[in-house]
């Protein structure tokens, strides 16, 4: 089964390995990191319905460094990242 890795990025509260936590906030108070995670979870469900195996670089409010995020894609031999 083909694997797609989805990277919502920008979680947590501190910078890690070249990745910022990005606590950018919209006019209504929505944080970018929360919105990107929500979109990633929805996309994962849609792709699974189409027969793909999906992995996320994060599924909670954590921040992984750039190299660690790329490693997730390599480890799963993703066809798309």
mmJSON file of the N, C-alpha and C atoms, coordinates in Angstrom:
{"data_MODEL":{"atom_site":{
"group_PDB":["ATOM","ATOM","ATOM","ATOM","ATOM","ATOM","ATOM","ATOM","ATOM","ATOM","ATOM","ATOM","ATOM","ATOM","ATOM","ATOM","ATOM","ATOM","ATOM","ATOM","ATOM","ATOM","ATOM","ATOM","ATOM","ATOM","ATOM","ATOM","ATOM","ATOM","ATOM","ATOM","ATOM","ATOM","ATOM","ATOM","ATOM","ATOM","ATOM","ATOM","ATOM","ATOM","ATOM","ATOM","ATOM","ATOM","ATOM","ATOM","ATOM","ATOM","ATOM","ATOM","ATOM","ATOM","ATOM","ATOM","ATOM","ATOM","ATOM","ATOM","ATOM","ATOM","ATOM","ATOM","ATOM","ATOM","ATOM","ATOM","ATOM","ATOM","ATOM","ATOM","ATOM","ATOM","ATOM","ATOM","ATOM","ATOM","ATOM","ATOM","ATOM","ATOM","ATOM","ATOM","ATOM","ATOM","ATOM","ATOM","ATOM","ATOM","ATOM","ATOM","ATOM","ATOM","ATOM","ATOM","ATOM","ATOM","ATOM","ATOM","ATOM","ATOM","ATOM","ATOM","ATOM","ATOM","ATOM","ATOM","ATOM","ATOM","ATOM","ATOM","ATOM","ATOM","ATOM","ATOM","ATOM","ATOM","ATOM","ATOM","ATOM","ATOM","ATOM","ATOM","ATOM","ATOM","ATOM","ATOM","ATOM","ATOM","ATOM","ATOM","ATOM","ATOM","ATOM","ATOM","ATOM","ATOM","ATOM","ATOM","ATOM","ATOM","ATOM","ATOM","ATOM","ATOM","ATOM","ATOM","ATOM","ATOM","ATOM","ATOM","ATOM","ATOM","ATOM","ATOM","ATOM","ATOM","ATOM","ATOM","ATOM","ATOM","ATOM","ATOM","ATOM","ATOM","ATOM","ATOM","ATOM","ATOM","ATOM","ATOM","ATOM","ATOM","ATOM","ATOM","ATOM","ATOM","ATOM","ATOM","ATOM","ATOM","ATOM","ATOM","ATOM","ATOM","ATOM","ATOM","ATOM","ATOM","ATOM","ATOM","ATOM","ATOM","ATOM","ATOM","ATOM","ATOM","ATOM","ATOM","ATOM","ATOM","ATOM","ATOM","ATOM","ATOM","ATOM","ATOM","ATOM","ATOM","ATOM","ATOM","ATOM","ATOM","ATOM","ATOM","ATOM","ATOM","ATOM","ATOM","ATOM","ATOM","ATOM","ATOM","ATOM","ATOM","ATOM","ATOM","ATOM","ATOM","ATOM","ATOM","ATOM","ATOM","ATOM","ATOM","ATOM","ATOM","ATOM","ATOM","ATOM","ATOM","ATOM"],
"id":[1,2,3,4,5,6,7,8,9,10,11,12,13,14,15,16,17,18,19,20,21,22,23,24,25,26,27,28,29,30,31,32,33,34,35,36,37,38,39,40,41,42,43,44,45,46,47,48,49,50,51,52,53,54,55,56,57,58,59,60,61,62,63,64,65,66,67,68,69,70,71,72,73,74,75,76,77,78,79,80,81,82,83,84,85,86,87,88,89,90,91,92,93,94,95,96,97,98,99,100,101,102,103,104,105,106,107,108,109,110,111,112,113,114,115,116,117,118,119,120,121,122,123,124,125,126,127,128,129,130,131,132,133,134,135,136,137,138,139,140,141,142,143,144,145,146,147,148,149,150,151,152,153,154,155,156,157,158,159,160,161,162,163,164,165,166,167,168,169,170,171,172,173,174,175,176,177,178,179,180,181,182,183,184,185,186,187,188,189,190,191,192,193,194,195,196,197,198,199,200,201,202,203,204,205,206,207,208,209,210,211,212,213,214,215,216,217,218,219,220,221,222,223,224,225,226,227,228,229,230,231,232,233,234,235,236,237,238,239,240,241,242,243],
"type_symbol":["N","C","C","N","C","C","N","C","C","N","C","C","N","C","C","N","C","C","N","C","C","N","C","C","N","C","C","N","C","C","N","C","C","N","C","C","N","C","C","N","C","C","N","C","C","N","C","C","N","C","C","N","C","C","N","C","C","N","C","C","N","C","C","N","C","C","N","C","C","N","C","C","N","C","C","N","C","C","N","C","C","N","C","C","N","C","C","N","C","C","N","C","C","N","C","C","N","C","C","N","C","C","N","C","C","N","C","C","N","C","C","N","C","C","N","C","C","N","C","C","N","C","C","N","C","C","N","C","C","N","C","C","N","C","C","N","C","C","N","C","C","N","C","C","N","C","C","N","C","C","N","C","C","N","C","C","N","C","C","N","C","C","N","C","C","N","C","C","N","C","C","N","C","C","N","C","C","N","C","C","N","C","C","N","C","C","N","C","C","N","C","C","N","C","C","N","C","C","N","C","C","N","C","C","N","C","C","N","C","C","N","C","C","N","C","C","N","C","C","N","C","C","N","C","C","N","C","C","N","C","C","N","C","C","N","C","C","N","C","C","N","C","C"],
"label_atom_id":["N","CA","C","N","CA","C","N","CA","C","N","CA","C","N","CA","C","N","CA","C","N","CA","C","N","CA","C","N","CA","C","N","CA","C","N","CA","C","N","CA","C","N","CA","C","N","CA","C","N","CA","C","N","CA","C","N","CA","C","N","CA","C","N","CA","C","N","CA","C","N","CA","C","N","CA","C","N","CA","C","N","CA","C","N","CA","C","N","CA","C","N","CA","C","N","CA","C","N","CA","C","N","CA","C","N","CA","C","N","CA","C","N","CA","C","N","CA","C","N","CA","C","N","CA","C","N","CA","C","N","CA","C","N","CA","C","N","CA","C","N","CA","C","N","CA","C","N","CA","C","N","CA","C","N","CA","C","N","CA","C","N","CA","C","N","CA","C","N","CA","C","N","CA","C","N","CA","C","N","CA","C","N","CA","C","N","CA","C","N","CA","C","N","CA","C","N","CA","C","N","CA","C","N","CA","C","N","CA","C","N","CA","C","N","CA","C","N","CA","C","N","CA","C","N","CA","C","N","CA","C","N","CA","C","N","CA","C","N","CA","C","N","CA","C","N","CA","C","N","CA","C","N","CA","C","N","CA","C","N","CA","C","N","CA","C","N","CA","C","N","CA","C","N","CA","C","N","CA","C","N","CA","C"],
"label_alt_id":[null,null,null,null,null,null,null,null,null,null,null,null,null,null,null,null,null,null,null,null,null,null,null,null,null,null,null,null,null,null,null,null,null,null,null,null,null,null,null,null,null,null,null,null,null,null,null,null,null,null,null,null,null,null,null,null,null,null,null,null,null,null,null,null,null,null,null,null,null,null,null,null,null,null,null,null,null,null,null,null,null,null,null,null,null,null,null,null,null,null,null,null,null,null,null,null,null,null,null,null,null,null,null,null,null,null,null,null,null,null,null,null,null,null,null,null,null,null,null,null,null,null,null,null,null,null,null,null,null,null,null,null,null,null,null,null,null,null,null,null,null,null,null,null,null,null,null,null,null,null,null,null,null,null,null,null,null,null,null,null,null,null,null,null,null,null,null,null,null,null,null,null,null,null,null,null,null,null,null,null,null,null,null,null,null,null,null,null,null,null,null,null,null,null,null,null,null,null,null,null,null,null,null,null,null,null,null,null,null,null,null,null,null,null,null,null,null,null,null,null,null,null,null,null,null,null,null,null,null,null,null,null,null,null,null,null,null,null,null,null,null,null,null],
"label_comp_id":["UNK","UNK","UNK","UNK","UNK","UNK","UNK","UNK","UNK","UNK","UNK","UNK","UNK","UNK","UNK","UNK","UNK","UNK","UNK","UNK","UNK","UNK","UNK","UNK","UNK","UNK","UNK","UNK","UNK","UNK","UNK","UNK","UNK","UNK","UNK","UNK","UNK","UNK","UNK","UNK","UNK","UNK","UNK","UNK","UNK","UNK","UNK","UNK","UNK","UNK","UNK","UNK","UNK","UNK","UNK","UNK","UNK","UNK","UNK","UNK","UNK","UNK","UNK","UNK","UNK","UNK","UNK","UNK","UNK","UNK","UNK","UNK","UNK","UNK","UNK","UNK","UNK","UNK","UNK","UNK","UNK","UNK","UNK","UNK","UNK","UNK","UNK","UNK","UNK","UNK","UNK","UNK","UNK","UNK","UNK","UNK","UNK","UNK","UNK","UNK","UNK","UNK","UNK","UNK","UNK","UNK","UNK","UNK","UNK","UNK","UNK","UNK","UNK","UNK","UNK","UNK","UNK","UNK","UNK","UNK","UNK","UNK","UNK","UNK","UNK","UNK","UNK","UNK","UNK","UNK","UNK","UNK","UNK","UNK","UNK","UNK","UNK","UNK","UNK","UNK","UNK","UNK","UNK","UNK","UNK","UNK","UNK","UNK","UNK","UNK","UNK","UNK","UNK","UNK","UNK","UNK","UNK","UNK","UNK","UNK","UNK","UNK","UNK","UNK","UNK","UNK","UNK","UNK","UNK","UNK","UNK","UNK","UNK","UNK","UNK","UNK","UNK","UNK","UNK","UNK","UNK","UNK","UNK","UNK","UNK","UNK","UNK","UNK","UNK","UNK","UNK","UNK","UNK","UNK","UNK","UNK","UNK","UNK","UNK","UNK","UNK","UNK","UNK","UNK","UNK","UNK","UNK","UNK","UNK","UNK","UNK","UNK","UNK","UNK","UNK","UNK","UNK","UNK","UNK","UNK","UNK","UNK","UNK","UNK","UNK","UNK","UNK","UNK","UNK","UNK","UNK","UNK","UNK","UNK","UNK","UNK","UNK","UNK","UNK","UNK","UNK","UNK","UNK"],
"label_asym_id":["A","A","A","A","A","A","A","A","A","A","A","A","A","A","A","A","A","A","A","A","A","A","A","A","A","A","A","A","A","A","A","A","A","A","A","A","A","A","A","A","A","A","A","A","A","A","A","A","A","A","A","A","A","A","A","A","A","A","A","A","A","A","A","A","A","A","A","A","A","A","A","A","A","A","A","A","A","A","A","A","A","A","A","A","A","A","A","A","A","A","A","A","A","A","A","A","A","A","A","A","A","A","A","A","A","A","A","A","A","A","A","A","A","A","A","A","A","A","A","A","A","A","A","A","A","A","A","A","A","A","A","A","A","A","A","A","A","A","A","A","A","A","A","A","A","A","A","A","A","A","A","A","A","A","A","A","A","A","A","A","A","A","A","A","A","A","A","A","A","A","A","A","A","A","A","A","A","A","A","A","A","A","A","A","A","A","A","A","A","A","A","A","A","A","A","A","A","A","A","A","A","A","A","A","A","A","A","A","A","A","A","A","A","A","A","A","A","A","A","A","A","A","A","A","A","A","A","A","A","A","A","A","A","A","A","A","A","A","A","A","A","A","A"],
"label_entity_id":["1","1","1","1","1","1","1","1","1","1","1","1","1","1","1","1","1","1","1","1","1","1","1","1","1","1","1","1","1","1","1","1","1","1","1","1","1","1","1","1","1","1","1","1","1","1","1","1","1","1","1","1","1","1","1","1","1","1","1","1","1","1","1","1","1","1","1","1","1","1","1","1","1","1","1","1","1","1","1","1","1","1","1","1","1","1","1","1","1","1","1","1","1","1","1","1","1","1","1","1","1","1","1","1","1","1","1","1","1","1","1","1","1","1","1","1","1","1","1","1","1","1","1","1","1","1","1","1","1","1","1","1","1","1","1","1","1","1","1","1","1","1","1","1","1","1","1","1","1","1","1","1","1","1","1","1","1","1","1","1","1","1","1","1","1","1","1","1","1","1","1","1","1","1","1","1","1","1","1","1","1","1","1","1","1","1","1","1","1","1","1","1","1","1","1","1","1","1","1","1","1","1","1","1","1","1","1","1","1","1","1","1","1","1","1","1","1","1","1","1","1","1","1","1","1","1","1","1","1","1","1","1","1","1","1","1","1","1","1","1","1","1","1"],
"label_seq_id":[1,1,1,2,2,2,3,3,3,4,4,4,5,5,5,6,6,6,7,7,7,8,8,8,9,9,9,10,10,10,11,11,11,12,12,12,13,13,13,14,14,14,15,15,15,16,16,16,17,17,17,18,18,18,19,19,19,20,20,20,21,21,21,22,22,22,23,23,23,24,24,24,25,25,25,26,26,26,27,27,27,28,28,28,29,29,29,30,30,30,31,31,31,32,32,32,33,33,33,34,34,34,35,35,35,36,36,36,37,37,37,38,38,38,39,39,39,40,40,40,41,41,41,42,42,42,43,43,43,44,44,44,45,45,45,46,46,46,47,47,47,48,48,48,49,49,49,50,50,50,51,51,51,52,52,52,53,53,53,54,54,54,55,55,55,56,56,56,57,57,57,58,58,58,59,59,59,60,60,60,61,61,61,62,62,62,63,63,63,64,64,64,65,65,65,66,66,66,67,67,67,68,68,68,69,69,69,70,70,70,71,71,71,72,72,72,73,73,73,74,74,74,75,75,75,76,76,76,77,77,77,78,78,78,79,79,79,80,80,80,81,81,81],
"pdbx_PDB_ins_code":[null,null,null,null,null,null,null,null,null,null,null,null,null,null,null,null,null,null,null,null,null,null,null,null,null,null,null,null,null,null,null,null,null,null,null,null,null,null,null,null,null,null,null,null,null,null,null,null,null,null,null,null,null,null,null,null,null,null,null,null,null,null,null,null,null,null,null,null,null,null,null,null,null,null,null,null,null,null,null,null,null,null,null,null,null,null,null,null,null,null,null,null,null,null,null,null,null,null,null,null,null,null,null,null,null,null,null,null,null,null,null,null,null,null,null,null,null,null,null,null,null,null,null,null,null,null,null,null,null,null,null,null,null,null,null,null,null,null,null,null,null,null,null,null,null,null,null,null,null,null,null,null,null,null,null,null,null,null,null,null,null,null,null,null,null,null,null,null,null,null,null,null,null,null,null,null,null,null,null,null,null,null,null,null,null,null,null,null,null,null,null,null,null,null,null,null,null,null,null,null,null,null,null,null,null,null,null,null,null,null,null,null,null,null,null,null,null,null,null,null,null,null,null,null,null,null,null,null,null,null,null,null,null,null,null,null,null,null,null,null,null,null,null],
"Cartn_x":[0.846,0.0,0.893,0.572,1.339,1.117,2.208,2.167,2.335,1.486,1.588,1.853,2.866,3.148,2.676,1.853,1.308,2.026,2.493,3.274,2.554,1.782,1.114,2.069,3.273,4.289,3.849,4.755,4.504,3.714,4.016,3.327,4.144,3.708,4.452,4.55,5.531,5.7,7.12,8.025,9.416,9.99,11.009,11.689,12.522,12.52,13.273,13.865,15.166,15.827,15.385,15.308,14.943,13.45,12.649,11.19,10.654,9.908,9.33,7.969,7.53,6.22,5.086,5.358,4.39,3.064,3.034,1.795,1.043,1.181,0.444,-1.044,-1.727,-3.134,-3.962,-5.064,-5.961,-6.863,-7.655,-8.536,-9.51,-9.932,-10.891,-10.206,-8.854,-8.112,-7.619,-7.928,-7.476,-5.968,-5.278,-3.829,-3.518,-2.518,-2.101,-1.808,-1.074,-0.685,-1.893,-2.967,-4.181,-4.919,-4.95,-5.625,-4.908,-3.566,-2.83,-3.019,-3.077,-3.304,-4.709,-5.696,-7.07,-7.179,-6.565,-6.592,-5.883,-4.752,-4.004,-4.825,-5.539,-6.363,-7.51,-8.094,-9.168,-8.633,-7.463,-6.848,-6.498,-5.987,-5.663,-6.896,-8.02,-9.251,-9.657,-9.557,-9.917,-8.993,-7.692,-6.74,-6.897,-7.191,-7.437,-8.644,-9.668,-10.858,-10.515,-9.446,-9.004,-7.993,-7.699,-6.843,-5.381,-5.035,-3.651,-3.459,-2.257,-1.865,-1.271,-1.721,-1.256,-0.608,0.478,1.17,1.29,1.224,1.418,2.745,3.389,4.612,4.288,3.074,2.6,1.094,0.584,-0.858,-1.301,-0.352,-0.619,0.146,0.053,0.695,2.17,2.976,4.425,5.11,6.35,7.136,8.321,8.398,9.548,10.457,11.747,12.693,12.51,13.049,12.899,13.452,14.627,15.23,14.374,13.816,12.968,11.697,11.153,9.947,10.246,11.374,11.763,12.041,12.601,12.893,11.625,10.521,9.254,8.914,9.068,8.776,9.725,11.004,11.971,11.677,11.394,11.143,9.944,8.946,7.735,7.795,8.932,9.095,7.902,7.603,6.441,6.573,5.456,5.435,5.177,4.673,4.447,4.619,5.146,5.4,4.919],
"Cartn_y":[-1.178,0.0,1.243,2.206,3.446,4.287,4.911,5.721,7.194,8.018,9.471,10.002,10.858,11.487,12.933,13.312,14.659,15.386,16.595,17.36,18.645,18.621,19.842,20.895,20.496,21.435,22.325,23.153,24.251,23.91,22.852,22.577,23.05,22.678,22.938,24.392,24.651,25.996,26.526,25.728,26.186,25.769,26.489,26.165,24.906,24.055,22.803,22.561,22.41,21.996,22.722,24.044,24.834,25.003,24.465,24.58,25.423,26.468,27.334,26.791,27.126,26.679,27.441,28.571,29.393,29.51,30.37,30.63,31.796,31.937,32.98,32.77,33.88,33.814,34.69,34.144,34.879,35.816,36.616,37.6,37.007,35.766,35.152,34.375,34.389,33.692,32.311,31.865,30.548,30.571,29.592,29.497,28.692,29.159,28.474,27.007,26.711,25.331,24.435,24.984,24.192,23.958,24.979,24.865,23.871,23.934,23.004,21.557,21.34,19.98,19.512,20.372,20.008,19.635,20.432,20.144,18.824,18.591,17.341,16.122,16.21,15.087,14.828,15.878,15.723,15.124,15.618,15.099,13.625,13.252,11.844,10.965,11.392,10.609,10.48,11.564,11.517,10.594,10.681,9.836,8.368,8.1,6.71,6.149,6.964,6.522,6.184,6.787,6.529,5.376,4.754,3.579,3.804,5.006,5.286,5.011,4.631,4.588,5.95,6.606,7.955,8.002,8.726,8.99,10.502,10.984,12.399,12.585,13.714,13.999,14.391,14.875,15.124,14.956,14.449,14.324,14.991,15.609,16.369,17.683,18.506,19.82,19.712,19.152,19.055,19.665,20.041,20.587,19.679,19.122,18.312,19.157,18.93,19.619,19.204,20.007,19.744,18.385,18.026,16.734,15.573,15.712,14.647,14.477,15.576,15.499,14.797,15.12,14.451,12.971,12.653,11.263,10.418,11.007,10.274,9.799,10.672,10.313,9.23,9.36,8.337,6.994,7.014,5.772,5.015,5.731,5.094,4.909,5.301,5.185,5.82,7.046,7.749,8.062,7.93,8.318,9.819,10.425,11.876,12.36,13.575,14.164,15.59],
"Cartn_z":[0.0,0.0,0.0,-0.867,-0.932,0.314,0.778,1.991,1.633,2.225,2.118,3.519,3.66,4.943,4.869,5.826,5.92,7.05,6.761,7.732,8.115,9.222,9.645,10.223,10.593,11.073,12.229,12.677,13.641,14.892,15.579,16.837,18.02,19.173,20.404,20.806,21.676,22.225,22.088,21.504,21.37,20.023,19.584,18.336,18.514,17.481,17.517,16.138,16.05,14.819,13.556,13.618,12.449,12.249,13.136,13.027,14.175,13.822,14.854,15.29,16.51,16.954,16.273,15.679,14.95,15.667,16.633,17.346,16.715,15.395,14.679,14.944,15.218,15.577,14.65,14.166,13.286,14.055,13.352,13.978,14.993,14.777,15.702,16.823,16.839,17.887,17.503,16.291,15.841,15.617,16.183,15.996,14.743,14.007,12.773,13.036,14.111,14.395,14.634,15.203,15.421,14.106,13.274,11.981,11.072,11.026,10.164,10.624,11.926,12.428,12.076,12.227,11.884,10.404,9.539,8.102,7.808,8.456,8.244,8.651,9.76,10.207,9.232,8.702,7.715,6.413,5.982,4.765,4.917,6.081,6.333,6.148,6.677,6.533,5.07,4.321,2.9,2.116,2.378,1.662,2.028,3.27,3.677,2.943,2.776,2.028,0.583,0.065,-1.316,-1.397,-0.248,-0.249,0.091,0.515,0.903,2.383,2.737,4.144,4.444,5.486,5.804,7.176,7.235,8.487,8.636,9.855,10.137,10.863,10.625,11.368,12.8,13.013,14.379,14.408,15.535,15.708,17.01,17.691,18.911,18.828,19.848,19.861,20.261,19.36,19.549,18.333,18.494,17.392,17.144,15.951,15.545,14.68,14.78,13.918,12.464,11.567,10.139,9.744,10.261,9.917,10.428,11.617,12.177,11.358,10.857,10.032,8.711,8.094,6.847,7.1,8.249,8.589,8.648,9.067,9.09,7.677,6.707,5.315,4.814,5.142,4.718,5.373,6.661,7.4,6.826,6.383,5.847,4.327,3.728,2.266,1.539,1.946,1.424,-0.066,-0.776,-2.198,-2.331,-1.254,-1.22,0.204,0.331,1.652,1.608],
"occupancy":[1.0,1.0,1.0,1.0,1.0,1.0,1.0,1.0,1.0,1.0,1.0,1.0,1.0,1.0,1.0,1.0,1.0,1.0,1.0,1.0,1.0,1.0,1.0,1.0,1.0,1.0,1.0,1.0,1.0,1.0,1.0,1.0,1.0,1.0,1.0,1.0,1.0,1.0,1.0,1.0,1.0,1.0,1.0,1.0,1.0,1.0,1.0,1.0,1.0,1.0,1.0,1.0,1.0,1.0,1.0,1.0,1.0,1.0,1.0,1.0,1.0,1.0,1.0,1.0,1.0,1.0,1.0,1.0,1.0,1.0,1.0,1.0,1.0,1.0,1.0,1.0,1.0,1.0,1.0,1.0,1.0,1.0,1.0,1.0,1.0,1.0,1.0,1.0,1.0,1.0,1.0,1.0,1.0,1.0,1.0,1.0,1.0,1.0,1.0,1.0,1.0,1.0,1.0,1.0,1.0,1.0,1.0,1.0,1.0,1.0,1.0,1.0,1.0,1.0,1.0,1.0,1.0,1.0,1.0,1.0,1.0,1.0,1.0,1.0,1.0,1.0,1.0,1.0,1.0,1.0,1.0,1.0,1.0,1.0,1.0,1.0,1.0,1.0,1.0,1.0,1.0,1.0,1.0,1.0,1.0,1.0,1.0,1.0,1.0,1.0,1.0,1.0,1.0,1.0,1.0,1.0,1.0,1.0,1.0,1.0,1.0,1.0,1.0,1.0,1.0,1.0,1.0,1.0,1.0,1.0,1.0,1.0,1.0,1.0,1.0,1.0,1.0,1.0,1.0,1.0,1.0,1.0,1.0,1.0,1.0,1.0,1.0,1.0,1.0,1.0,1.0,1.0,1.0,1.0,1.0,1.0,1.0,1.0,1.0,1.0,1.0,1.0,1.0,1.0,1.0,1.0,1.0,1.0,1.0,1.0,1.0,1.0,1.0,1.0,1.0,1.0,1.0,1.0,1.0,1.0,1.0,1.0,1.0,1.0,1.0,1.0,1.0,1.0,1.0,1.0,1.0,1.0,1.0,1.0,1.0,1.0,1.0,1.0,1.0,1.0,1.0,1.0,1.0],
"B_iso_or_equiv":[0.0,0.0,0.0,0.0,0.0,0.0,0.0,0.0,0.0,0.0,0.0,0.0,0.0,0.0,0.0,0.0,0.0,0.0,0.0,0.0,0.0,0.0,0.0,0.0,0.0,0.0,0.0,0.0,0.0,0.0,0.0,0.0,0.0,0.0,0.0,0.0,0.0,0.0,0.0,0.0,0.0,0.0,0.0,0.0,0.0,0.0,0.0,0.0,0.0,0.0,0.0,0.0,0.0,0.0,0.0,0.0,0.0,0.0,0.0,0.0,0.0,0.0,0.0,0.0,0.0,0.0,0.0,0.0,0.0,0.0,0.0,0.0,0.0,0.0,0.0,0.0,0.0,0.0,0.0,0.0,0.0,0.0,0.0,0.0,0.0,0.0,0.0,0.0,0.0,0.0,0.0,0.0,0.0,0.0,0.0,0.0,0.0,0.0,0.0,0.0,0.0,0.0,0.0,0.0,0.0,0.0,0.0,0.0,0.0,0.0,0.0,0.0,0.0,0.0,0.0,0.0,0.0,0.0,0.0,0.0,0.0,0.0,0.0,0.0,0.0,0.0,0.0,0.0,0.0,0.0,0.0,0.0,0.0,0.0,0.0,0.0,0.0,0.0,0.0,0.0,0.0,0.0,0.0,0.0,0.0,0.0,0.0,0.0,0.0,0.0,0.0,0.0,0.0,0.0,0.0,0.0,0.0,0.0,0.0,0.0,0.0,0.0,0.0,0.0,0.0,0.0,0.0,0.0,0.0,0.0,0.0,0.0,0.0,0.0,0.0,0.0,0.0,0.0,0.0,0.0,0.0,0.0,0.0,0.0,0.0,0.0,0.0,0.0,0.0,0.0,0.0,0.0,0.0,0.0,0.0,0.0,0.0,0.0,0.0,0.0,0.0,0.0,0.0,0.0,0.0,0.0,0.0,0.0,0.0,0.0,0.0,0.0,0.0,0.0,0.0,0.0,0.0,0.0,0.0,0.0,0.0,0.0,0.0,0.0,0.0,0.0,0.0,0.0,0.0,0.0,0.0,0.0,0.0,0.0,0.0,0.0,0.0,0.0,0.0,0.0,0.0,0.0,0.0],
"pdbx_formal_charge":[null,null,null,null,null,null,null,null,null,null,null,null,null,null,null,null,null,null,null,null,null,null,null,null,null,null,null,null,null,null,null,null,null,null,null,null,null,null,null,null,null,null,null,null,null,null,null,null,null,null,null,null,null,null,null,null,null,null,null,null,null,null,null,null,null,null,null,null,null,null,null,null,null,null,null,null,null,null,null,null,null,null,null,null,null,null,null,null,null,null,null,null,null,null,null,null,null,null,null,null,null,null,null,null,null,null,null,null,null,null,null,null,null,null,null,null,null,null,null,null,null,null,null,null,null,null,null,null,null,null,null,null,null,null,null,null,null,null,null,null,null,null,null,null,null,null,null,null,null,null,null,null,null,null,null,null,null,null,null,null,null,null,null,null,null,null,null,null,null,null,null,null,null,null,null,null,null,null,null,null,null,null,null,null,null,null,null,null,null,null,null,null,null,null,null,null,null,null,null,null,null,null,null,null,null,null,null,null,null,null,null,null,null,null,null,null,null,null,null,null,null,null,null,null,null,null,null,null,null,null,null,null,null,null,null,null,null,null,null,null,null,null,null],
"auth_seq_id":[1,1,1,2,2,2,3,3,3,4,4,4,5,5,5,6,6,6,7,7,7,8,8,8,9,9,9,10,10,10,11,11,11,12,12,12,13,13,13,14,14,14,15,15,15,16,16,16,17,17,17,18,18,18,19,19,19,20,20,20,21,21,21,22,22,22,23,23,23,24,24,24,25,25,25,26,26,26,27,27,27,28,28,28,29,29,29,30,30,30,31,31,31,32,32,32,33,33,33,34,34,34,35,35,35,36,36,36,37,37,37,38,38,38,39,39,39,40,40,40,41,41,41,42,42,42,43,43,43,44,44,44,45,45,45,46,46,46,47,47,47,48,48,48,49,49,49,50,50,50,51,51,51,52,52,52,53,53,53,54,54,54,55,55,55,56,56,56,57,57,57,58,58,58,59,59,59,60,60,60,61,61,61,62,62,62,63,63,63,64,64,64,65,65,65,66,66,66,67,67,67,68,68,68,69,69,69,70,70,70,71,71,71,72,72,72,73,73,73,74,74,74,75,75,75,76,76,76,77,77,77,78,78,78,79,79,79,80,80,80,81,81,81],
"auth_comp_id":["UNK","UNK","UNK","UNK","UNK","UNK","UNK","UNK","UNK","UNK","UNK","UNK","UNK","UNK","UNK","UNK","UNK","UNK","UNK","UNK","UNK","UNK","UNK","UNK","UNK","UNK","UNK","UNK","UNK","UNK","UNK","UNK","UNK","UNK","UNK","UNK","UNK","UNK","UNK","UNK","UNK","UNK","UNK","UNK","UNK","UNK","UNK","UNK","UNK","UNK","UNK","UNK","UNK","UNK","UNK","UNK","UNK","UNK","UNK","UNK","UNK","UNK","UNK","UNK","UNK","UNK","UNK","UNK","UNK","UNK","UNK","UNK","UNK","UNK","UNK","UNK","UNK","UNK","UNK","UNK","UNK","UNK","UNK","UNK","UNK","UNK","UNK","UNK","UNK","UNK","UNK","UNK","UNK","UNK","UNK","UNK","UNK","UNK","UNK","UNK","UNK","UNK","UNK","UNK","UNK","UNK","UNK","UNK","UNK","UNK","UNK","UNK","UNK","UNK","UNK","UNK","UNK","UNK","UNK","UNK","UNK","UNK","UNK","UNK","UNK","UNK","UNK","UNK","UNK","UNK","UNK","UNK","UNK","UNK","UNK","UNK","UNK","UNK","UNK","UNK","UNK","UNK","UNK","UNK","UNK","UNK","UNK","UNK","UNK","UNK","UNK","UNK","UNK","UNK","UNK","UNK","UNK","UNK","UNK","UNK","UNK","UNK","UNK","UNK","UNK","UNK","UNK","UNK","UNK","UNK","UNK","UNK","UNK","UNK","UNK","UNK","UNK","UNK","UNK","UNK","UNK","UNK","UNK","UNK","UNK","UNK","UNK","UNK","UNK","UNK","UNK","UNK","UNK","UNK","UNK","UNK","UNK","UNK","UNK","UNK","UNK","UNK","UNK","UNK","UNK","UNK","UNK","UNK","UNK","UNK","UNK","UNK","UNK","UNK","UNK","UNK","UNK","UNK","UNK","UNK","UNK","UNK","UNK","UNK","UNK","UNK","UNK","UNK","UNK","UNK","UNK","UNK","UNK","UNK","UNK","UNK","UNK","UNK","UNK","UNK","UNK","UNK","UNK"],
"auth_asym_id":["A","A","A","A","A","A","A","A","A","A","A","A","A","A","A","A","A","A","A","A","A","A","A","A","A","A","A","A","A","A","A","A","A","A","A","A","A","A","A","A","A","A","A","A","A","A","A","A","A","A","A","A","A","A","A","A","A","A","A","A","A","A","A","A","A","A","A","A","A","A","A","A","A","A","A","A","A","A","A","A","A","A","A","A","A","A","A","A","A","A","A","A","A","A","A","A","A","A","A","A","A","A","A","A","A","A","A","A","A","A","A","A","A","A","A","A","A","A","A","A","A","A","A","A","A","A","A","A","A","A","A","A","A","A","A","A","A","A","A","A","A","A","A","A","A","A","A","A","A","A","A","A","A","A","A","A","A","A","A","A","A","A","A","A","A","A","A","A","A","A","A","A","A","A","A","A","A","A","A","A","A","A","A","A","A","A","A","A","A","A","A","A","A","A","A","A","A","A","A","A","A","A","A","A","A","A","A","A","A","A","A","A","A","A","A","A","A","A","A","A","A","A","A","A","A","A","A","A","A","A","A","A","A","A","A","A","A","A","A","A","A","A","A"],
"auth_atom_id":["N","CA","C","N","CA","C","N","CA","C","N","CA","C","N","CA","C","N","CA","C","N","CA","C","N","CA","C","N","CA","C","N","CA","C","N","CA","C","N","CA","C","N","CA","C","N","CA","C","N","CA","C","N","CA","C","N","CA","C","N","CA","C","N","CA","C","N","CA","C","N","CA","C","N","CA","C","N","CA","C","N","CA","C","N","CA","C","N","CA","C","N","CA","C","N","CA","C","N","CA","C","N","CA","C","N","CA","C","N","CA","C","N","CA","C","N","CA","C","N","CA","C","N","CA","C","N","CA","C","N","CA","C","N","CA","C","N","CA","C","N","CA","C","N","CA","C","N","CA","C","N","CA","C","N","CA","C","N","CA","C","N","CA","C","N","CA","C","N","CA","C","N","CA","C","N","CA","C","N","CA","C","N","CA","C","N","CA","C","N","CA","C","N","CA","C","N","CA","C","N","CA","C","N","CA","C","N","CA","C","N","CA","C","N","CA","C","N","CA","C","N","CA","C","N","CA","C","N","CA","C","N","CA","C","N","CA","C","N","CA","C","N","CA","C","N","CA","C","N","CA","C","N","CA","C","N","CA","C","N","CA","C","N","CA","C","N","CA","C","N","CA","C","N","CA","C","N","CA","C","N","CA","C"],
"pdbx_PDB_model_num":[1,1,1,1,1,1,1,1,1,1,1,1,1,1,1,1,1,1,1,1,1,1,1,1,1,1,1,1,1,1,1,1,1,1,1,1,1,1,1,1,1,1,1,1,1,1,1,1,1,1,1,1,1,1,1,1,1,1,1,1,1,1,1,1,1,1,1,1,1,1,1,1,1,1,1,1,1,1,1,1,1,1,1,1,1,1,1,1,1,1,1,1,1,1,1,1,1,1,1,1,1,1,1,1,1,1,1,1,1,1,1,1,1,1,1,1,1,1,1,1,1,1,1,1,1,1,1,1,1,1,1,1,1,1,1,1,1,1,1,1,1,1,1,1,1,1,1,1,1,1,1,1,1,1,1,1,1,1,1,1,1,1,1,1,1,1,1,1,1,1,1,1,1,1,1,1,1,1,1,1,1,1,1,1,1,1,1,1,1,1,1,1,1,1,1,1,1,1,1,1,1,1,1,1,1,1,1,1,1,1,1,1,1,1,1,1,1,1,1,1,1,1,1,1,1,1,1,1,1,1,1,1,1,1,1,1,1,1,1,1,1,1,1]
}}}
